[in-house]
C-alpha cells in the first residue's frame, strides 16, 4: 500500500470521528513530514504508519453504528480502557473537585515489615515505605514512587519527601534511622483544598523538589510523565512555603497564556548562582493524551522558569540557533501541545542548566530563560539532519530521543545523559567529563565523549 493510498483511506475513516479532527490532522502531518527523509526518518515514518494503521482500524471498527455512549463518540480502544481504569478508581470526566482518595470503610493501611536483603556491608536495597493499601478488588496496592527529594537543610538525611504516581506527597522525619522497620512516612496531600477548583484534579506527582536554604518551599509537579497506563495527568504545580503543611496550586504561567492542565512534570532544578531561580521540565502524561485532558491552544509542554522560588512561572525559549526556535513565548504555538521536556538538571560547576527535549536533543541555559542546543550531543544520532527545528509542531519522529534523562555529579561537574528512542532502543549512557580544576571545568564546552 502506498503512503498516499494509506493516508487517503485513513482520511475517509477519520472523517467519521469529528471529535478527533485536530488529532487526525496532526498525525497525518507527522507522517507526511517524514516522507523523503533519511533512513532514520524512514524508521520514524514506519513507526508513524503503524500507529496510524492501529488508529485507523480502531476508528473503522467503532464507526459501525454501535449504541453505547462511548461507542457513539467513536473512542479508540485505548481511551475506553483508560477511562475504565480511571472510573474504577473514582474518576469522573471534567469533575470540578478532587474526589476522596480512599474510602475509609473498605480500605485500610497494611503494616509493612522490612526484610533486608543482607546485613552490614552486604545490605543493598531495603523497603522503607510508605506501606501498602489493602483494597477489596485489587489486594495490596503500593503505587509507584515517582520522585524523591531530600531536604538540603537536613544534614542527617532524615527528612525525605516522596512523590507518588497516585498517592500524592509523603514525608518521613526519620528516613535515616538504622532500623528500617521504624521508618515512618506520613501523607501531606490527602485532604488538599488547593485542588478543589481544579478540573479533573489528581494528586499524581511527577516531580518533587525542596528549595535549598531552609526556606520551607517545596514544589510538587502534578502529572506522571512515565508513559504507563496509570500515568495520571496533572493540573499544575503544588507549592508549599511551610514544609508541606499547606499548599497552593499554580495551574498556569503568570500571564495565563500557557497552562499545565493534562500534562506531567519530569523534573525541577535550582540554580546555585541565584537560589530564587528554578526551572521545570513539563512533559507528556499518557492518560492526558488518551482522555483528551489537555486544553487546546493552552496546555503546553516544554521548559518553564521562575525567578521567585516557584511562586510565578514563565515559558522559556528553546532555540536551535540562527533564529530557528523550537518554541517560545513569542513563537507560534507548537501543535498539538508543545515539545516535551523529559529531564532537567543544574550543573553547579559549570553553572548551567541542562535539559532533554523529546525529538530534538539536549539544550543548555545559564538563566533558564533561553535554551540553546548543545553543539556536542550525547552519541552520534542526534544530528540536526534527523532532529530538525520543526517550528509550529513537535520534532521529528526520526530523531532518536523519545526520553532523555540527566544526572550531575555536583563535586566533579561531570554530566551524564541516558537516551531512549521512540522504539525503546537504548542509545547509551554518555558522560561529559568536566575535568574540574579549582572549581572550573577544563573542558569549557560539553563533549559527552565517554560512553
Sine and cosine of phi, psi and omega as CSV:
sin_phi,cos_phi,sin_psi,cos_psi,sin_omega,cos_omega
0.00,0.00,0.79,-0.62,0.01,-1.00
-0.96,0.29,0.33,-0.94,0.02,-1.00
-0.88,0.48,-0.66,0.75,-0.04,-1.00
-0.91,0.42,-0.71,0.71,0.00,-1.00
-0.88,0.47,-0.69,0.73,-0.01,-1.00
-0.87,0.49,-0.74,0.68,-0.05,-1.00
-0.93,0.37,-0.54,0.84,0.04,-1.00
-0.91,0.42,-0.71,0.71,0.02,-1.00
-0.90,0.44,-0.65,0.76,-0.01,-1.00
-0.92,0.39,-0.61,0.79,0.06,-1.00
-0.82,0.57,-0.72,0.69,-0.05,-1.00
-0.91,0.42,-0.64,0.77,-0.01,-1.00
-0.93,0.36,-0.65,0.76,-0.10,-1.00
-0.96,0.27,-0.38,0.92,0.03,-1.00
-0.87,0.50,-0.39,0.92,0.03,-1.00
-0.98,0.22,-0.12,0.99,-0.07,-1.00
-0.88,-0.47,0.97,0.26,-0.14,-0.99
-0.88,0.48,-0.49,0.87,-0.04,-1.00
-0.91,0.40,-0.32,0.95,-0.05,-1.00
-0.92,-0.38,0.44,0.90,-0.04,-1.00
-0.86,0.51,-0.72,0.69,-0.02,-1.00
-0.89,0.46,-0.63,0.78,0.04,-1.00
-0.89,0.45,-0.68,0.73,0.00,-1.00
-0.87,0.50,-0.75,0.66,-0.02,-1.00
-0.87,0.50,-0.67,0.74,-0.01,-1.00
-0.90,0.43,-0.71,0.70,-0.03,-1.00
-0.92,0.40,-0.69,0.72,0.02,-1.00
-0.90,0.44,-0.61,0.79,0.03,-1.00
-0.89,0.45,-0.62,0.79,0.02,-1.00
-0.89,0.47,-0.74,0.68,-0.03,-1.00
-0.89,0.45,-0.71,0.70,-0.04,-1.00
-0.92,0.39,-0.52,0.85,0.02,-1.00
-0.92,0.38,-0.45,0.89,-0.03,-1.00
-0.99,0.13,-0.22,0.98,-0.03,-1.00
-0.90,0.43,0.67,-0.74,0.06,-1.00
0.98,0.18,0.12,0.99,-0.01,-1.00
-1.00,0.08,-0.11,-0.99,-0.03,-1.00
-0.95,0.31,-0.03,-1.00,0.01,-1.00
-0.88,0.48,-0.59,0.81,0.08,-1.00
-0.89,0.46,-0.62,0.78,0.04,-1.00
-0.92,0.40,-0.60,0.80,0.02,-1.00
-0.90,0.45,-0.57,0.82,0.06,-1.00
-0.89,0.45,-0.68,0.73,0.06,-1.00
-0.91,0.41,-0.59,0.81,0.03,-1.00
-0.88,0.47,-0.69,0.72,0.02,-1.00
-0.86,0.50,-0.69,0.72,0.02,-1.00
-0.88,0.47,-0.64,0.77,0.01,-1.00
-0.91,0.41,-0.66,0.75,0.01,-1.00
-0.89,0.45,-0.70,0.72,0.01,-1.00
-0.89,0.46,-0.64,0.77,0.03,-1.00
-0.90,0.43,-0.68,0.73,0.00,-1.00
-0.93,0.38,-0.59,0.81,0.03,-1.00
-0.88,0.47,-0.70,0.71,0.04,-1.00
-0.88,0.47,-0.68,0.73,0.02,-1.00
-0.90,0.43,-0.64,0.77,0.00,-1.00
-0.90,0.43,-0.64,0.76,0.04,-1.00
-0.90,0.44,-0.69,0.72,0.00,-1.00
-0.88,0.47,-0.66,0.75,-0.02,-1.00
-0.92,0.39,-0.66,0.75,-0.02,-1.00
-0.90,0.43,-0.66,0.75,0.00,-1.00
-0.90,0.44,-0.64,0.77,-0.09,-1.00
-0.99,0.16,-0.10,1.00,-0.05,-1.00
-1.00,-0.06,0.34,0.94,-0.09,-1.00
-1.00,-0.10,0.34,0.94,0.09,-1.00
0.98,0.19,0.47,0.88,0.03,-1.00
-0.93,0.38,0.36,-0.93,-0.28,-0.96
-0.95,-0.31,-0.22,0.97,-0.02,-1.00
-0.94,0.33,0.28,-0.96,-0.04,-1.00
-0.87,0.50,-0.72,0.70,0.00,-1.00
-0.91,0.42,-0.63,0.78,-0.02,-1.00
-0.94,0.33,-0.55,0.83,0.05,-1.00
-0.90,0.43,-0.49,0.87,0.04,-1.00
-0.99,0.13,-0.09,1.00,0.01,-1.00
0.84,0.54,0.74,0.67,0.01,-1.00
-0.98,0.19,0.66,-0.75,0.06,-1.00
-0.90,0.44,0.41,-0.91,-0.01,-1.00
-0.83,0.56,-0.59,0.81,0.00,-1.00
-0.88,0.48,-0.61,0.79,0.02,-1.00
-0.94,0.34,-0.67,0.74,0.02,-1.00
-0.87,0.50,-0.71,0.71,0.01,-1.00
-0.88,0.47,-0.68,0.74,-0.02,-1.00
-0.90,0.43,-0.68,0.73,-0.01,-1.00
-0.93,0.38,-0.60,0.80,0.06,-1.00
-0.89,0.45,-0.68,0.73,0.00,-1.00
-0.87,0.49,-0.70,0.72,-0.04,-1.00
-0.95,0.31,-0.64,0.77,-0.03,-1.00
-0.89,0.46,-0.61,0.79,0.03,-1.00
-0.90,0.44,-0.32,0.95,-0.01,-1.00
-0.95,-0.31,0.36,0.93,0.14,-0.99
1.00,-0.01,0.15,0.99,-0.03,-1.00
-0.98,0.22,0.66,-0.75,0.10,-1.00
-0.80,-0.60,0.76,-0.65,-0.05,-1.00
-0.83,0.56,0.77,-0.64,0.11,-0.99
0.85,0.53,0.55,0.83,0.08,-1.00
-0.91,0.41,0.57,-0.82,-0.05,-1.00
-0.99,-0.15,0.01,1.00,0.04,-1.00
-0.60,-0.80,0.47,-0.88,0.01,-1.00
-0.96,0.27,0.74,-0.68,0.05,-1.00
-0.97,0.22,0.43,-0.90,0.06,-1.00
-0.83,0.55,0.64,-0.77,-0.06,-1.00
-0.98,0.22,-0.45,0.90,-0.04,-1.00
-0.65,-0.76,0.60,-0.80,0.11,-0.99
-0.99,-0.15,0.95,-0.30,-0.17,-0.99
-0.86,0.52,-0.43,0.90,-0.07,-1.00
-0.96,0.28,-0.33,0.94,-0.07,-1.00
-0.82,-0.57,-0.14,0.99,-0.02,-1.00
-0.93,-0.38,0.58,-0.82,0.08,-1.00
-0.58,-0.81,0.45,-0.89,0.06,-1.00
-0.98,0.19,0.76,-0.65,0.00,-1.00
-1.00,-0.10,0.82,-0.57,0.02,-1.00
-0.86,0.52,0.57,-0.82,-0.02,-1.00
-0.87,-0.50,0.75,-0.66,0.04,-1.00
-0.95,-0.31,0.81,-0.58,-0.01,-1.00
-0.94,0.35,0.68,-0.73,0.04,-1.00
-0.82,-0.58,1.00,0.03,-0.05,-1.00
-0.86,0.52,0.59,-0.81,0.03,-1.00
-0.99,0.14,-0.16,0.99,0.01,-1.00
-0.14,-0.99,0.01,-1.00,0.03,-1.00
-0.78,-0.63,0.39,-0.92,0.05,-1.00
0.86,0.52,-0.76,-0.65,-0.08,-1.00
-0.96,0.29,-0.22,0.98,-0.01,-1.00
-1.00,-0.04,-0.12,0.99,-0.04,-1.00
-0.91,0.41,0.66,-0.75,0.05,-1.00
-0.90,-0.44,-0.94,-0.33,-0.01,-1.00
-1.00,-0.09,0.68,-0.73,0.02,-1.00
-0.78,-0.63,0.61,-0.80,-0.02,-1.00
-0.94,0.34,0.75,-0.66,0.01,-1.00
-0.92,-0.40,-0.26,0.96,-0.08,-1.00
0.94,-0.33,-0.14,-0.99,-0.08,1.00
-0.87,0.49,0.36,-0.93,-0.06,-1.00
-0.94,0.33,0.31,-0.95,0.00,-1.00
-0.96,0.29,0.40,-0.92,0.11,-0.99
-0.97,-0.26,0.77,-0.63,-0.01,-1.00
-1.00,-0.04,0.90,-0.43,-0.05,-1.00
-0.93,-0.38,0.49,-0.87,-0.03,-1.00
-0.93,0.36,-0.49,0.87,-0.08,-1.00
-0.99,-0.15,-0.41,0.91,-0.12,-0.99
-0.84,-0.55,0.03,1.00,-0.02,-1.00
0.94,0.34,-0.53,-0.85,0.00,-1.00
-0.96,0.29,0.80,-0.60,-0.01,-1.00
-0.85,-0.53,0.80,-0.60,-0.03,-1.00
-0.76,-0.65,0.87,0.49,-0.10,-1.00
-0.50,0.86,0.31,-0.95,-0.08,-1.00
-0.95,0.30,0.61,-0.79,0.19,-0.98
-1.00,0.07,0.89,-0.46,-0.10,-1.00
-0.99,-0.12,-0.33,0.95,-0.03,-1.00
-0.35,-0.94,0.51,-0.86,0.02,-1.00
-0.76,-0.65,0.70,-0.72,0.02,-1.00
-0.69,-0.72,0.89,-0.46,0.12,-0.99
-0.99,0.10,0.55,-0.83,0.07,-1.00
-0.98,0.20,0.92,-0.39,-0.05,-1.00
-0.88,0.48,-0.36,0.93,-0.02,-1.00
-0.99,0.14,-0.16,0.99,-0.02,-1.00
-0.97,-0.24,0.98,-0.17,-0.07,-1.00
-0.95,0.32,-0.25,0.97,0.00,-1.00
-0.98,0.18,-0.31,0.95,-0.05,-1.00
0.97,0.24,0.22,0.98,-0.02,-1.00
-0.98,0.18,-0.54,0.84,-0.10,-0.99
-1.00,-0.01,0.96,-0.28,-0.09,-1.00
-0.76,-0.65,0.73,-0.68,0.06,-1.00
-0.96,-0.26,0.63,-0.78,0.08,-1.00
-0.87,-0.50,0.65,-0.76,0.19,-0.98
-0.95,-0.31,0.73,-0.68,-0.05,-1.00
-0.86,-0.50,0.39,-0.92,-0.13,-0.99
-0.95,0.31,-0.34,0.94,0.05,-1.00
-0.64,-0.77,-0.03,1.00,-0.12,-0.99
-0.90,-0.44,0.22,0.97,0.08,-1.00
0.98,0.22,-0.46,-0.89,-0.07,-1.00
-0.97,-0.23,0.67,-0.74,0.03,-1.00
-0.82,-0.58,0.44,-0.90,-0.02,-1.00
-0.73,-0.68,0.72,-0.69,0.17,-0.98
-0.90,-0.43,0.70,-0.71,0.06,-1.00
-0.99,-0.16,-0.06,1.00,-0.04,-1.00
-0.67,-0.75,0.59,0.80,-0.07,-1.00
-0.90,0.43,-0.35,0.94,-0.03,-1.00
-1.00,-0.04,0.09,1.00,-0.01,-1.00
-0.89,0.46,0.53,-0.85,-0.08,-1.00
-0.95,0.33,-0.51,0.86,0.03,-1.00
-1.00,-0.07,0.97,-0.25,-0.10,-0.99
-0.91,0.42,-0.38,0.92,0.01,-1.00
-0.92,0.39,-0.29,0.96,-0.03,-1.00
-1.00,-0.08,-0.06,1.00,-0.01,-1.00
-0.93,0.37,0.74,-0.68,-0.05,-1.00
-0.84,-0.55,0.73,-0.68,0.11,-0.99
-0.90,-0.44,0.68,-0.74,0.03,-1.00
-0.86,-0.50,0.68,-0.73,0.02,-1.00
-0.96,0.29,0.63,-0.78,-0.01,-1.00
-0.94,-0.35,-0.17,0.99,-0.15,-0.99
-0.77,-0.64,0.34,0.94,-0.03,-1.00
-0.93,0.36,-0.57,0.82,0.05,-1.00
-0.88,-0.48,1.00,0.01,-0.20,-0.98
-0.91,-0.41,0.99,-0.17,0.01,-1.00
-0.92,0.39,-0.41,0.91,-0.04,-1.00
-0.89,0.46,-0.39,0.92,-0.04,-1.00
-1.00,-0.09,0.04,1.00,-0.14,-0.99
-0.88,0.47,-0.48,0.87,-0.02,-1.00
-0.98,-0.19,0.04,1.00,-0.07,-1.00
-0.99,0.14,0.67,-0.74,0.03,-1.00
-0.96,0.28,0.75,-0.66,0.00,-1.00
0.77,0.64,0.71,0.71,-0.10,-1.00
-0.92,0.40,0.58,-0.82,0.13,-0.99
-0.58,-0.81,0.32,-0.95,0.05,-1.00
-0.94,-0.34,0.56,0.83,0.13,-0.99
-0.96,0.26,0.84,-0.55,-0.10,-0.99
-0.96,-0.27,0.79,-0.61,0.04,-1.00
-0.99,-0.15,-0.54,0.84,-0.04,-1.00
-0.55,-0.84,0.49,-0.87,-0.10,-1.00
-0.54,-0.84,0.64,-0.77,0.02,-1.00
-0.45,-0.90,0.48,-0.88,0.07,-1.00
-0.90,-0.44,0.79,-0.61,-0.01,-1.00
-0.92,0.39,0.75,-0.66,0.08,-1.00
-0.89,0.45,0.45,-0.89,0.08,-1.00
0.98,-0.21,0.21,0.98,0.05,-1.00
0.83,0.55,0.67,0.74,-0.01,-1.00
-1.00,0.08,-0.30,0.95,-0.08,-1.00
1.00,0.08,-0.01,1.00,-0.03,-1.00
-0.99,0.13,0.80,-0.60,0.08,-1.00
-0.79,-0.61,0.69,-0.73,0.06,-1.00
-0.89,-0.46,0.78,-0.63,0.04,-1.00
-0.81,-0.59,0.92,-0.38,0.02,-1.00
-0.99,0.12,0.88,-0.48,-0.02,-1.00
-0.99,0.12,0.59,-0.81,-0.04,-1.00
0.95,-0.31,0.86,-0.51,-0.06,-1.00
-1.00,-0.02,0.85,-0.53,-0.06,-1.00
-1.00,-0.07,0.28,0.96,-0.19,-0.98
-1.00,0.00,0.17,0.99,0.17,-0.99
0.85,0.53,0.62,0.78,0.12,-0.99
-0.96,-0.29,0.24,-0.97,-0.03,-1.00
-0.88,0.48,-0.50,0.87,0.00,-1.00
-0.99,-0.17,0.45,0.89,0.05,-1.00
-0.99,0.14,0.98,0.17,-0.02,-1.00
-0.88,0.48,0.59,-0.81,0.06,-1.00
-0.99,0.14,0.23,-0.97,-0.08,-1.00
-0.91,-0.42,-0.04,-1.00,-0.01,-1.00
-0.84,-0.54,-0.02,1.00,0.00,-1.00
0.58,-0.82,-0.38,-0.92,-0.04,-1.00
-0.97,-0.24,0.81,-0.58,0.16,-0.99
-1.00,0.04,0.78,-0.63,-0.03,-1.00
-0.81,-0.58,0.73,-0.68,0.07,-1.00
-0.85,-0.52,0.62,-0.79,0.06,-1.00
-0.93,-0.38,0.08,1.00,-0.03,-1.00
-0.77,-0.64,0.59,0.81,0.08,-1.00
0.97,0.23,0.24,0.97,0.06,-1.00
0.96,-0.27,0.08,1.00,0.02,-1.00
-0.96,0.28,-0.65,0.76,0.05,-1.00
-0.74,-0.67,0.41,-0.91,-0.09,-1.00
-0.67,-0.74,0.47,-0.88,0.18,-0.98
-0.80,-0.60,0.46,-0.89,-0.03,-1.00
-0.97,-0.25,0.75,-0.66,0.09,-1.00
-0.94,-0.34,0.97,-0.23,-0.12,-0.99
-1.00,0.02,-0.20,0.98,-0.12,-0.99
-0.36,-0.93,0.08,-1.00,0.07,-1.00
-0.94,0.34,0.23,-0.97,-0.07,-1.00
-0.88,0.47,-0.53,0.85,0.01,-1.00
-1.00,0.05,0.03,1.00,0.03,-1.00
0.89,0.45,0.31,0.95,-0.01,-1.00
-1.00,0.07,-0.47,0.88,-0.13,-0.99
-0.78,-0.63,0.79,-0.61,-0.10,-0.99
-0.93,-0.37,0.39,-0.92,0.01,-1.00
-0.98,-0.21,-0.04,1.00,-0.08,-1.00
-0.87,0.50,0.73,-0.68,0.05,-1.00
0.99,0.11,-0.04,1.00,-0.06,-1.00
-0.97,-0.26,-0.05,-1.00,0.07,-1.00
-0.77,-0.64,0.29,-0.96,0.02,-1.00
-0.92,-0.40,0.78,-0.63,-0.07,-1.00
-0.98,-0.22,-0.20,0.98,0.00,-1.00
0.18,-0.98,0.32,-0.95,0.14,-0.99
-0.78,-0.63,0.43,-0.90,0.09,-1.00
-0.52,-0.85,0.70,-0.72,-0.01,-1.00
-0.97,-0.25,0.63,-0.77,0.11,-0.99
-0.98,0.20,0.60,-0.80,0.12,-0.99
-0.99,-0.13,-0.15,0.99,0.09,-1.00
-0.98,0.22,-0.71,0.70,0.09,-1.00
-0.76,-0.65,0.97,-0.23,-0.13,-0.99
-0.96,0.29,0.03,1.00,0.14,-0.99
-1.00,0.05,-0.25,0.97,-0.08,-1.00
-1.00,-0.01,0.79,-0.61,0.05,-1.00
-0.65,-0.76,0.58,-0.81,-0.01,-1.00
-0.89,-0.45,0.60,-0.80,0.05,-1.00
-0.87,-0.50,0.68,-0.73,0.11,-0.99
-0.98,-0.18,0.92,-0.40,-0.02,-1.00
-0.98,-0.20,0.81,-0.59,-0.11,-0.99
-0.80,-0.59,-0.17,-0.99,-0.03,-1.00
-1.00,0.04,0.66,-0.75,0.19,-0.98
-0.95,-0.30,0.85,-0.53,-0.17,-0.99
-0.84,0.54,-0.67,0.74,0.00,-1.00
-0.90,0.44,-0.54,0.84,0.02,-1.00
-0.89,0.46,-0.57,0.82,0.04,-1.00
-0.95,0.32,-0.73,0.69,-0.08,-1.00
-0.91,0.42,-0.52,0.85,-0.08,-1.00
-0.96,-0.29,0.21,0.98,0.02,-1.00
0.80,0.59,0.69,0.72,-0.03,-1.00
-0.99,0.16,-0.35,0.94,0.01,-1.00
-0.93,0.37,0.54,-0.84,-0.02,-1.00
-1.00,-0.09,0.83,-0.56,-0.08,-1.00
-0.83,0.56,0.74,-0.68,0.05,-1.00
0.86,0.51,0.39,0.92,0.03,-1.00
-0.66,-0.75,-0.83,0.56,0.03,-1.00
-0.89,0.46,0.70,-0.71,-0.15,-0.99
-0.50,-0.87,0.83,-0.55,0.11,-0.99
-1.00,0.09,0.37,-0.93,0.02,-1.00
0.57,-0.82,-0.36,-0.93,0.01,-1.00
-0.96,-0.30,0.70,-0.72,-0.01,-1.00
-0.79,-0.62,0.46,-0.89,0.00,-1.00
-0.73,-0.69,0.44,-0.90,0.06,-1.00
-0.73,-0.68,0.69,-0.72,0.05,-1.00
-0.97,-0.23,0.10,0.99,-0.03,-1.00
-0.73,-0.68,0.72,0.69,0.08,-1.00
0.88,0.47,0.51,0.86,0.09,-1.00
1.00,0.02,0.16,0.99,0.02,-1.00
-0.96,0.29,-0.64,0.77,0.05,-1.00
-0.72,-0.69,0.41,-0.91,-0.13,-0.99
-0.72,-0.69,0.43,-0.90,0.05,-1.00
-0.67,-0.74,0.50,-0.87,0.06,-1.00
-0.97,0.25,0.72,-0.69,0.03,-1.00
-1.00,0.05,0.33,-0.94,0.07,-1.00
-0.99,-0.13,0.76,-0.66,0.07,-1.00
-0.91,-0.42,0.84,-0.54,-0.10,-0.99
-0.76,-0.65,0.55,-0.84,0.10,-1.00
-0.99,-0.11,0.12,0.99,0.01,-1.00
1.00,0.00,0.23,-0.97,0.01,-1.00
0.82,0.57,0.56,0.83,0.05,-1.00
0.98,0.21,0.12,0.99,-0.03,-1.00
-0.99,-0.14,0.97,-0.23,-0.02,-1.00
-1.00,-0.08,0.69,-0.72,0.16,-0.99
-0.94,0.34,-0.75,0.66,0.08,-1.00
-0.19,-0.98,0.29,-0.96,0.00,-1.00
0.02,-1.00,0.13,-0.99,-0.09,-1.00
-0.90,0.43,-0.41,0.91,0.01,-1.00
-0.96,-0.29,0.08,1.00,-0.02,-1.00
-1.00,-0.06,0.34,-0.94,0.08,-1.00
-0.85,0.52,0.49,-0.87,0.00,-1.00
-0.88,0.48,0.78,-0.62,0.03,-1.00
-1.00,0.03,0.97,-0.22,-0.08,-1.00
-0.98,0.19,0.51,-0.86,0.12,0.99
-0.99,0.11,-0.52,0.85,-0.01,-1.00
-0.45,-0.89,0.73,0.68,0.11,-0.99
1.00,0.08,-0.06,-1.00,-0.02,-1.00
-0.95,-0.30,0.83,-0.55,-0.11,-0.99
-0.93,0.38,0.77,-0.63,0.16,-0.99
-0.99,-0.14,0.88,-0.47,-0.16,-0.99
-0.98,-0.18,-0.10,0.99,0.04,-1.00
-0.19,-0.98,0.51,-0.86,0.09,-1.00
-0.50,-0.87,0.65,-0.76,0.03,-1.00
-0.64,-0.77,0.28,-0.96,0.13,-0.99
-0.91,-0.42,0.77,-0.64,0.07,-1.00
-0.99,-0.16,0.95,-0.32,-0.11,-0.99
-0.97,0.25,-0.21,0.98,0.07,-1.00
-1.00,0.03,-0.70,0.71,0.06,-1.00
-0.98,0.18,-0.28,0.96,-0.08,-1.00
0.84,0.55,0.75,0.66,-0.01,-1.00
-0.65,-0.76,0.56,-0.83,0.25,-0.97
-0.99,0.10,0.52,-0.85,0.13,-0.99
-0.73,-0.69,0.65,-0.76,-0.04,-1.00
-0.63,-0.78,0.42,-0.91,0.09,-1.00
-0.95,-0.32,0.72,-0.69,-0.01,-1.00
-0.84,-0.55,0.82,-0.57,-0.08,-1.00
-0.84,0.55,0.72,-0.69,0.04,-1.00
0.89,0.46,0.32,0.95,0.05,-1.00
-0.75,-0.66,-0.81,0.59,-0.02,-1.00
0.64,-0.77,-0.46,-0.89,-0.06,-1.00
-0.93,-0.36,0.61,-0.79,-0.12,-0.99
-0.72,-0.69,0.39,-0.92,0.01,-1.00
-0.78,-0.63,0.39,-0.92,0.02,-1.00
-0.41,-0.91,0.59,-0.81,0.06,-1.00
-1.00,-0.02,-0.40,0.92,-0.09,-1.00
-0.81,-0.58,-0.07,1.00,-0.03,-1.00
0.99,0.12,-0.17,0.99,-0.07,-1.00
-1.00,0.08,-0.74,0.67,-0.02,-1.00
-0.84,-0.54,0.75,-0.66,-0.04,-1.00
-0.88,-0.47,0.74,-0.68,0.01,-1.00
-0.88,-0.48,0.54,-0.84,-0.05,-1.00
-0.93,0.37,0.71,-0.71,0.06,-1.00
-0.91,0.42,0.71,-0.70,0.00,-1.00
-0.93,0.36,-0.52,0.86,0.06,-1.00
-0.92,-0.38,0.95,-0.30,-0.01,-1.00
-1.00,0.02,0.46,-0.89,0.07,-1.00
-0.89,0.45,0.82,-0.57,-0.02,-1.00
0.99,0.13,-0.13,-0.99,-0.08,-1.00
-0.94,-0.34,-0.11,0.99,-0.14,-0.99
-1.00,0.03,-0.30,0.95,-0.11,-0.99
-1.00,0.01,0.87,0.49,0.00,-1.00
-1.00,0.06,0.33,-0.94,0.04,-1.00
-0.92,0.38,-0.36,0.93,0.02,-1.00
-0.92,0.38,-0.68,0.74,0.00,-1.00
-0.99,-0.11,-0.14,0.99,0.02,-1.00
-0.82,-0.57,0.91,0.42,-0.05,-1.00
-0.95,0.32,0.23,-0.97,-0.05,-1.00
-0.90,0.45,-0.70,0.71,0.02,-1.00
0.79,0.62,0.87,0.49,0.04,-1.00
-0.89,0.46,0.43,-0.90,0.02,-1.00
0.97,0.26,-0.02,1.00,0.03,-1.00
-0.45,-0.89,-0.06,-1.00,0.03,-1.00
-0.98,0.20,0.15,-0.99,-0.04,-1.00
-0.94,0.33,-0.09,-1.00,-0.05,-1.00
-0.98,0.21,0.70,-0.71,0.06,-1.00
-0.90,0.44,-0.36,0.93,0.02,-1.00
-0.98,0.19,-0.20,0.98,0.03,-1.00
-0.96,0.28,0.87,-0.50,-0.19,-0.98
-0.98,0.18,0.79,0.62,0.14,-0.99
-0.62,-0.79,0.99,-0.11,0.14,-0.99
-1.00,0.07,-0.62,0.78,0.07,-1.00
-0.59,-0.81,0.79,-0.61,0.12,-0.99
-0.89,-0.45,0.64,-0.77,0.02,-1.00
-0.81,-0.58,0.69,-0.72,-0.10,-1.00
-0.87,-0.50,0.49,-0.87,0.11,-0.99
-0.54,-0.84,0.50,-0.86,-0.02,-1.00
-0.77,-0.64,0.69,-0.72,0.20,-0.98
-1.00,0.07,0.95,-0.32,-0.11,-0.99
-0.93,0.36,-0.26,0.97,-0.01,-1.00
-1.00,0.03,-0.68,0.73,-0.04,-1.00
-1.00,-0.07,-0.34,0.94,-0.06,-1.00
0.99,0.14,0.07,1.00,0.03,-1.00
-0.95,0.32,0.62,-0.78,0.00,-1.00
-0.88,-0.47,0.66,-0.75,-0.04,-1.00
-0.86,-0.51,0.68,-0.74,0.00,-1.00
-0.76,-0.64,0.76,-0.65,0.04,-1.00
-0.85,-0.52,0.83,-0.56,-0.11,-0.99
-0.85,-0.52,0.67,-0.74,0.10,-0.99
-0.79,-0.62,0.68,-0.74,-0.04,-1.00
-1.00,0.00,-0.05,-1.00,-0.09,-1.00
-0.91,0.40,-0.35,0.94,0.03,-1.00
-1.00,-0.08,0.27,0.96,-0.04,-1.00
0.88,0.47,0.47,0.88,0.05,-1.00
-1.00,-0.02,0.81,-0.59,-0.03,-1.00
-0.94,0.35,0.83,-0.56,0.03,-1.00
-0.99,-0.10,0.07,1.00,0.09,-1.00
0.99,-0.16,0.35,-0.94,0.14,-0.99
-0.98,-0.21,0.82,-0.57,-0.07,-1.00
-0.88,-0.48,0.59,-0.80,-0.05,-1.00
-0.89,-0.46,0.76,-0.65,0.20,-0.98
-0.99,-0.12,0.86,-0.51,-0.03,-1.00
-1.00,-0.07,0.90,-0.43,-0.04,-1.00
-0.96,0.29,-0.55,0.83,-0.10,-1.00
0.82,0.58,0.87,0.50,-0.07,-1.00
-0.85,0.52,0.77,-0.64,0.05,-1.00
-0.69,-0.72,0.98,-0.22,-0.01,-1.00
0.92,0.39,0.56,0.83,0.02,-1.00
0.99,0.13,0.17,0.99,0.01,-1.00
-0.76,-0.65,0.67,-0.74,0.02,-1.00
-0.95,0.31,0.76,-0.66,0.08,-1.00
-0.91,0.41,-0.59,0.81,0.09,-1.00
-1.00,0.05,0.94,-0.35,-0.09,-1.00
-0.93,0.36,-0.47,0.88,-0.04,-1.00
-0.88,-0.47,0.46,-0.89,0.09,-1.00
-0.89,0.45,0.68,-0.73,0.01,-1.00
-0.85,-0.52,-0.55,0.83,-0.05,-1.00
0.73,0.69,0.77,0.64,-0.09,-1.00
-1.00,-0.01,-0.21,0.98,-0.06,-1.00
-0.95,-0.33,0.81,-0.58,0.03,-1.00
-0.98,-0.22,0.00,0.00,0.00,0.00
